[in-house]
Amino acid sequence: MGALRFFYRTTLGLKEVSEHIPYARRADPLPAVLARDEVERFLKAVTDLKMRTAFITIYAAGLRVSEAVKLTGRDIDSARMVIIIRQSKGRKDRFVMLSEQLLGILRAYWKRTHLEHWLFPGPDPSRPITTRSLERACRKAAEAAGLDKTVTVHTLRHSFATHLLEQGVDIHVIQDLLGHRNIASTTRYARVAINTIRKIQSPLELLNMEMAAPT
């Protein structure tokens, strides 16, 4: 579309025609988000210990699936209660929070699995689990939980960000936790923070509309 506008405006000198050619705009749908009780239903529907622990970790820390599969034992810093995300998108390292409950879940998981390196290894212990395996397990869990929404592993990250926003966490803090370079990527979650939207009073509430019903 930009090339057509240039052709008519510059090459042919028909500026009026070029202004009638619209720019193509990418659709910006709302991200899919689970309510807190739906997240709980989803996680409890996962029967495989490794898969359940991976999904809990992704939701608890707002990780990308590509970040979760690369976690190792040394990335869990229980002394400072953070998880180190190494060389993520944009080749940047960052810290995310390590909740007390997640730490307990990871310790129990570690004792049962006796892992050597990868937190979530694949069939070959020298390699991590694949993102495809997690997505496949996610689809099965969503179906078992009876969720009527389209749920992917990334939905857990969307839900993490939205729930933090509803808790009143500053959006710039959420931006850092998610590893977003642009704040615009984070503000999308403000559009689906239902609890926040519900707290906003409509201007109608300031009007006195108690009157006879219109005929």
C-alpha positions as a Markdown table, in Angstrom:
| # | Residue | x | y | z |
|---|---|---|---|---|
| 1 | Met | 0.0 | 0.0 | 0.0 |
| 2 | Gly | 2.9 | 2.3 | 0.7 |
| 3 | Ala | 4.4 | 1.6 | -2.7 |
| 4 | Leu | 1.1 | 2.4 | -4.4 |
| 5 | Arg | 0.7 | 5.7 | -2.5 |
| 6 | Phe | 4.3 | 6.6 | -3.5 |
| 7 | Phe | 3.6 | 5.7 | -7.1 |
| 8 | Tyr | 0.5 | 7.9 | -7.4 |
| 9 | Arg | 1.8 | 10.8 | -5.2 |
| 10 | Thr | 5.4 | 11.0 | -6.4 |
| 11 | Thr | 5.8 | 9.2 | -9.7 |
| 12 | Leu | 2.4 | 10.3 | -11.3 |
| 13 | Gly | 2.1 | 13.5 | -9.2 |
| 14 | Leu | -1.5 | 12.6 | -8.2 |
| 15 | Lys | -1.4 | 13.5 | -4.5 |
| 16 | Glu | -5.3 | 13.5 | -4.3 |
| 17 | Val | -5.5 | 10.0 | -5.6 |
| 18 | Ser | -2.7 | 8.7 | -3.2 |
| 19 | Glu | -4.6 | 10.1 | -0.2 |
| 20 | His | -7.6 | 7.8 | -1.0 |
| 21 | Ile | -5.4 | 4.7 | -0.7 |
| 22 | Pro | -5.6 | 3.5 | 2.9 |
| 23 | Tyr | -2.6 | 2.0 | 4.8 |
| 24 | Ala | -3.1 | -1.6 | 5.7 |
| 25 | Arg | -3.6 | -2.0 | 9.4 |
| 26 | Arg | -2.9 | -5.1 | 11.3 |
| 27 | Ala | -5.7 | -6.5 | 13.4 |
| 28 | Asp | -5.1 | -6.2 | 17.2 |
| 29 | Pro | -7.3 | -8.7 | 18.9 |
| 30 | Leu | -7.5 | -8.9 | 22.7 |
| 31 | Pro | -5.1 | -11.5 | 24.2 |
| 32 | Ala | -6.8 | -14.6 | 25.6 |
| 33 | Val | -6.8 | -14.6 | 29.4 |
| 34 | Leu | -7.9 | -17.1 | 32.0 |
| 35 | Ala | -9.7 | -16.1 | 35.2 |
| 36 | Arg | -7.9 | -17.2 | 38.4 |
| 37 | Asp | -10.2 | -20.1 | 39.0 |
| 38 | Glu | -9.7 | -21.2 | 35.3 |
| 39 | Val | -6.0 | -21.2 | 35.8 |
| 40 | Glu | -6.4 | -23.4 | 38.9 |
| 41 | Arg | -8.7 | -25.8 | 37.0 |
| 42 | Phe | -6.2 | -26.0 | 34.1 |
| 43 | Leu | -3.2 | -26.7 | 36.3 |
| 44 | Lys | -5.0 | -29.3 | 38.4 |
| 45 | Ala | -6.0 | -31.1 | 35.1 |
| 46 | Val | -2.4 | -31.7 | 34.2 |
| 47 | Thr | -1.5 | -35.2 | 35.4 |
| 48 | Asp | 2.1 | -35.4 | 34.3 |
| 49 | Leu | 4.4 | -34.0 | 37.1 |
| 50 | Lys | 7.0 | -32.4 | 34.8 |
| 51 | Met | 4.3 | -30.8 | 32.6 |
| 52 | Arg | 2.4 | -29.5 | 35.6 |
| 53 | Thr | 5.5 | -28.0 | 37.2 |
| 54 | Ala | 6.5 | -26.4 | 33.9 |
| 55 | Phe | 3.0 | -24.8 | 33.5 |
| 56 | Ile | 3.0 | -23.6 | 37.2 |
| 57 | Thr | 6.4 | -22.0 | 36.6 |
| 58 | Ile | 5.3 | -20.3 | 33.5 |
| 59 | Tyr | 2.2 | -18.8 | 35.2 |
| 60 | Ala | 4.0 | -18.0 | 38.4 |
| 61 | Ala | 6.7 | -16.0 | 36.7 |
| 62 | Gly | 5.1 | -14.9 | 33.4 |
| 63 | Leu | 7.6 | -16.7 | 31.3 |
| 64 | Arg | 7.6 | -17.3 | 27.5 |
| 65 | Val | 7.5 | -21.0 | 26.7 |
| 66 | Ser | 10.9 | -20.6 | 25.1 |
| 67 | Glu | 12.3 | -19.3 | 28.4 |
| 68 | Ala | 10.8 | -22.0 | 30.5 |
| 69 | Val | 12.3 | -24.9 | 28.5 |
| 70 | Lys | 15.8 | -23.4 | 28.9 |
| 71 | Leu | 15.7 | -23.2 | 32.7 |
| 72 | Thr | 18.3 | -25.1 | 34.7 |
| 73 | Gly | 18.7 | -25.7 | 38.4 |
| 74 | Arg | 21.3 | -22.9 | 38.7 |
| 75 | Asp | 18.7 | -20.4 | 37.4 |
| 76 | Ile | 16.6 | -20.8 | 40.6 |
| 77 | Asp | 18.1 | -18.4 | 43.1 |
| 78 | Ser | 16.4 | -19.2 | 46.4 |
| 79 | Ala | 18.7 | -16.9 | 48.4 |
| 80 | Arg | 17.4 | -13.9 | 46.6 |
| 81 | Met | 14.0 | -15.4 | 45.7 |
| 82 | Val | 14.4 | -14.7 | 42.0 |
| 83 | Ile | 14.6 | -16.8 | 38.8 |
| 84 | Ile | 17.3 | -15.8 | 36.3 |
| 85 | Ile | 16.1 | -15.7 | 32.7 |
| 86 | Arg | 19.2 | -15.9 | 30.5 |
| 87 | Gln | 19.6 | -14.6 | 27.0 |
| 88 | Ser | 15.9 | -14.2 | 26.4 |
| 89 | Lys | 14.2 | -12.3 | 23.5 |
| 90 | Gly | 16.6 | -9.5 | 22.4 |
| 91 | Arg | 19.5 | -11.5 | 24.0 |
| 92 | Lys | 18.9 | -9.9 | 27.4 |
| 93 | Asp | 19.1 | -11.4 | 30.9 |
| 94 | Arg | 16.5 | -10.5 | 33.5 |
| 95 | Phe | 15.2 | -11.4 | 36.9 |
| 96 | Val | 11.6 | -12.5 | 37.7 |
| 97 | Met | 10.1 | -13.2 | 41.1 |
| 98 | Leu | 10.3 | -16.6 | 42.7 |
| 99 | Ser | 7.2 | -17.1 | 44.9 |
| 100 | Glu | 7.4 | -19.1 | 48.1 |
| 101 | Gln | 4.8 | -21.5 | 46.8 |
| 102 | Leu | 6.6 | -22.0 | 43.5 |
| 103 | Leu | 9.9 | -22.6 | 45.4 |
| 104 | Gly | 8.2 | -25.3 | 47.5 |
| 105 | Ile | 6.8 | -27.0 | 44.3 |
| 106 | Leu | 10.2 | -26.9 | 42.6 |
| 107 | Arg | 12.0 | -28.4 | 45.6 |
| 108 | Ala | 9.5 | -31.2 | 45.8 |
| 109 | Tyr | 9.8 | -31.7 | 42.0 |
| 110 | Trp | 13.6 | -31.7 | 42.2 |
| 111 | Lys | 13.6 | -34.4 | 45.0 |
| 112 | Arg | 11.4 | -36.7 | 43.0 |
| 113 | Thr | 13.2 | -36.3 | 39.6 |
| 114 | His | 16.9 | -36.0 | 40.7 |
| 115 | Leu | 17.6 | -33.7 | 37.7 |
| 116 | Glu | 21.2 | -33.3 | 36.5 |
| 117 | His | 21.0 | -30.0 | 34.5 |
| 118 | Trp | 17.7 | -29.0 | 32.7 |
| 119 | Leu | 14.8 | -28.2 | 34.9 |
| 120 | Phe | 12.5 | -29.7 | 32.3 |
| 121 | Pro | 14.5 | -32.3 | 30.3 |
| 122 | Gly | 13.2 | -34.1 | 27.2 |
| 123 | Pro | 13.3 | -37.9 | 26.6 |
| 124 | Asp | 17.1 | -37.3 | 26.1 |
| 125 | Pro | 18.2 | -35.9 | 29.5 |
| 126 | Ser | 20.9 | -33.9 | 27.8 |
| 127 | Arg | 18.4 | -31.8 | 25.9 |
| 128 | Pro | 15.5 | -29.8 | 27.3 |
| 129 | Ile | 11.8 | -30.5 | 26.6 |
| 130 | Thr | 10.5 | -29.1 | 23.4 |
| 131 | Thr | 8.0 | -26.2 | 23.2 |
| 132 | Arg | 5.9 | -28.5 | 21.0 |
| 133 | Ser | 5.6 | -31.1 | 23.8 |
| 134 | Leu | 4.4 | -28.4 | 26.2 |
| 135 | Glu | 1.8 | -27.0 | 23.7 |
| 136 | Arg | 0.5 | -30.6 | 23.1 |
| 137 | Ala | 0.2 | -31.1 | 26.8 |
| 138 | Cys | -1.5 | -27.7 | 27.2 |
| 139 | Arg | -4.2 | -28.6 | 24.7 |
| 140 | Lys | -4.9 | -31.9 | 26.5 |
| 141 | Ala | -5.1 | -30.1 | 29.9 |
| 142 | Ala | -7.4 | -27.4 | 28.6 |
| 143 | Glu | -9.8 | -30.1 | 27.2 |
| 144 | Ala | -9.6 | -32.1 | 30.5 |
| 145 | Ala | -10.4 | -28.9 | 32.5 |
| 146 | Gly | -13.4 | -28.3 | 30.4 |
| 147 | Leu | -12.3 | -24.8 | 29.3 |
| 148 | Asp | -14.2 | -23.4 | 26.4 |
| 149 | Lys | -11.5 | -20.9 | 25.5 |
| 150 | Thr | -8.6 | -21.4 | 23.1 |
| 151 | Val | -5.7 | -22.0 | 25.5 |
| 152 | Thr | -2.1 | -22.1 | 24.6 |
| 153 | Val | 1.0 | -22.0 | 26.8 |
| 154 | His | 1.3 | -18.3 | 26.1 |
| 155 | Thr | -2.2 | -17.8 | 27.6 |
| 156 | Leu | -0.6 | -18.4 | 31.0 |
| 157 | Arg | 1.8 | -15.5 | 30.4 |
| 158 | His | -1.1 | -13.3 | 29.3 |
| 159 | Ser | -3.0 | -14.3 | 32.5 |
| 160 | Phe | 0.0 | -13.6 | 34.7 |
| 161 | Ala | 0.3 | -10.1 | 33.4 |
| 162 | Thr | -3.4 | -9.4 | 33.5 |
| 163 | His | -3.8 | -10.7 | 37.1 |
| 164 | Leu | -0.8 | -8.5 | 38.3 |
| 165 | Leu | -2.4 | -5.5 | 36.7 |
| 166 | Glu | -5.7 | -6.3 | 38.5 |
| 167 | Gln | -3.7 | -6.6 | 41.8 |
| 168 | Gly | -2.6 | -3.0 | 41.3 |
| 169 | Val | 1.0 | -3.7 | 40.2 |
| 170 | Asp | 2.6 | -0.8 | 38.3 |
| 171 | Ile | 2.5 | -1.4 | 34.6 |
| 172 | His | 6.2 | -0.5 | 34.2 |
| 173 | Val | 7.1 | -3.2 | 36.8 |
| 174 | Ile | 5.0 | -5.7 | 34.8 |
| 175 | Gln | 6.9 | -4.5 | 31.6 |
| 176 | Asp | 10.2 | -5.4 | 33.3 |
| 177 | Leu | 9.0 | -8.7 | 34.5 |
| 178 | Leu | 7.7 | -9.7 | 31.1 |
| 179 | Gly | 10.9 | -8.5 | 29.4 |
| 180 | His | 9.0 | -6.2 | 27.0 |
| 181 | Arg | 11.1 | -3.6 | 25.3 |
| 182 | Asn | 8.1 | -1.4 | 24.4 |
| 183 | Ile | 5.5 | -0.4 | 27.0 |
| 184 | Ala | 2.9 | -0.6 | 24.3 |
| 185 | Ser | 3.3 | -4.4 | 24.4 |
| 186 | Thr | 2.4 | -4.3 | 28.1 |
| 187 | Thr | -0.5 | -1.9 | 28.0 |
| 188 | Arg | -2.5 | -4.4 | 25.9 |
| 189 | Tyr | -3.3 | -6.2 | 29.1 |
| 190 | Ala | -5.1 | -3.1 | 30.5 |
| 191 | Arg | -7.8 | -3.8 | 27.9 |
| 192 | Val | -8.5 | -7.2 | 29.4 |
| 193 | Ala | -8.0 | -6.5 | 33.1 |
| 194 | Ile | -11.7 | -7.2 | 34.0 |
| 195 | Asn | -11.4 | -6.6 | 37.7 |
| 196 | Thr | -9.8 | -3.2 | 37.1 |
| 197 | Ile | -12.5 | -2.3 | 34.6 |
| 198 | Arg | -15.2 | -3.3 | 37.0 |
| 199 | Lys | -13.9 | -0.9 | 39.6 |
| 200 | Ile | -14.3 | 2.1 | 37.3 |
| 201 | Gln | -17.5 | 4.0 | 38.0 |
| 202 | Ser | -19.5 | 4.9 | 34.9 |
| 203 | Pro | -20.4 | 8.6 | 34.6 |
| 204 | Leu | -24.0 | 7.4 | 34.5 |
| 205 | Glu | -23.8 | 6.7 | 38.2 |
| 206 | Leu | -23.4 | 10.4 | 38.9 |
| 207 | Leu | -26.8 | 11.1 | 37.2 |
| 208 | Asn | -30.2 | 10.8 | 38.8 |
| 209 | Met | -32.1 | 8.6 | 36.4 |
| 210 | Glu | -34.9 | 7.6 | 38.7 |
| 211 | Met | -37.9 | 8.6 | 36.7 |
| 212 | Ala | -40.9 | 7.1 | 35.1 |
| 213 | Ala | -40.3 | 4.7 | 32.3 |
| 214 | Pro | -40.5 | 6.3 | 28.9 |
| 215 | Thr | -43.7 | 5.7 | 27.0 |
